[in-house]
Amino acid sequence: MNKTQKDTIIPKFVEALAQSVIETIKTISGKIVVCRDIRRAKINPSNANICGSISISGSLNGEINIVFDEKLANKMAANLALCDEDALGDHDGREGAGEIINQIVGNTRTKLWNLGNRFEISLPKQETKNSQCPDSENDDHYIIKFDCSGEIFYLVVDVQTSQSACPSNS
Amino acid sequence: MTFAHQLNLWGANADINEGEKTKDGRGYMKILIAEDSALMRRAITSVISKLGHETIEAENGADALAKLRKNSQKVGMVILDWNMPVMDGYQALLKIKADDDFAHLPVLMATSDGAEDDVIKAIQAGATSYLIKPFKPEDLAERIEKILKIS
């Protein structure tokens, strides 16, 4: 992979991810989802407390997180399970966040297949209270803000190309 | 994704329990779901129960194989997620198709990843059809109905 390809692959990946979020959440919730902002930052912008994350490896390496507040996480979980929120258990909001990020990144893998950007996907993880949500000094995070009928959630993307993830010492 | 939807391979024979009928007069069936997300299992079970069938739930491929062996005379169809712990859906599909007792069962792969290589791998391994998540309940119901109609 040459330098130009490396410079464009991550923005393309982020764009494909954003599109997958819009499509996936729309199918799950039946609501229109709008991407409000994409920026690079060091700190997780949200005080939300439900986080689903997944790792990728291959031509791209890193982690992608979806961050909901608890209310929206529960709504999404109920939509996923085709049930009322009253029927959810205590951990279903978290589990829903994990399943949703799994579906988003799986769909992104499909979108990028024809562009030659091939990567493998880990099993999703779910956490609360930001314990696994990015909050580092790494300013390569892309923070993508979405609006689902007035409710805000975020995608936090921390990925590198395989070459940049494993720099040569020579 | 378009590739998956273009596929129309409904060739397998489901093992419908004769004598037990759903409301619309068709055979009643038990469908095995292997899916690590409890929320997705609940959703799929809800769709299947509305079709008049019952489900057996498994949390991964190994669990699915164990439950298939335990219910070998009852299961008429299998739905497999791909990305699961312990044993993924593709490995479970290979084992099902390699087992003389279960090779005839129609298998629907229901997964978020529709990259062509995975779809081709699954179909070549004997999957009857492939459905991309997220799916609408009506899409899953239609896919199951099509498989049952052919079988």
Chai-1 contact restraints between the chains, C-beta under 6 A:
chainA,res_idxA,chainB,res_idxB,connection_type,confidence,min_distance_angstrom,max_distance_angstrom,comment,restraint_id
A,T24,B,P134,contact,1.0,0.0,6.0,A-B,restraint_1
A,T27,B,P134,contact,1.0,0.0,6.0,A-B,restraint_2
A,I28,B,P134,contact,1.0,0.0,6.0,A-B,restraint_3
A,A77,B,L39,contact,1.0,0.0,6.0,A-B,restraint_4
A,L80,B,L39,contact,1.0,0.0,6.0,A-B,restraint_5
A,A81,B,L39,contact,1.0,0.0,6.0,A-B,restraint_6
A,A81,B,R42,contact,1.0,0.0,6.0,A-B,restraint_7
A,A81,B,A43,contact,1.0,0.0,6.0,A-B,restraint_8
A,L82,B,A43,contact,1.0,0.0,6.0,A-B,restraint_9
A,L82,B,S46,contact,1.0,0.0,6.0,A-B,restraint_10
A,E95,B,L39,contact,1.0,0.0,6.0,A-B,restraint_11
A,G96,B,L39,contact,1.0,0.0,6.0,A-B,restraint_12
A,E99,B,S37,contact,1.0,0.0,6.0,A-B,restraint_13
A,E99,B,L39,contact,1.0,0.0,6.0,A-B,restraint_14
A,N102,B,S112,contact,1.0,0.0,6.0,A-B,restraint_15
A,Q103,B,S112,contact,1.0,0.0,6.0,A-B,restraint_16
A,Q103,B,K133,contact,1.0,0.0,6.0,A-B,restraint_17
A,Q103,B,P134,contact,1.0,0.0,6.0,A-B,restraint_18
A,G106,B,S112,contact,1.0,0.0,6.0,A-B,restraint_19
A,G106,B,D113,contact,1.0,0.0,6.0,A-B,restraint_20
A,N107,B,S112,contact,1.0,0.0,6.0,A-B,restraint_21
A,R109,B,D113,contact,1.0,0.0,6.0,A-B,restraint_22
A,R109,B,A115,contact,1.0,0.0,6.0,A-B,restraint_23
A,T110,B,M1,contact,1.0,0.0,6.0,A-B,restraint_24
A,T110,B,G114,contact,1.0,0.0,6.0,A-B,restraint_25
A,T110,B,A115,contact,1.0,0.0,6.0,A-B,restraint_26
A,W113,B,A115,contact,1.0,0.0,6.0,A-B,restraint_27
A,L123,B,P85,contact,1.0,0.0,6.0,A-B,restraint_28
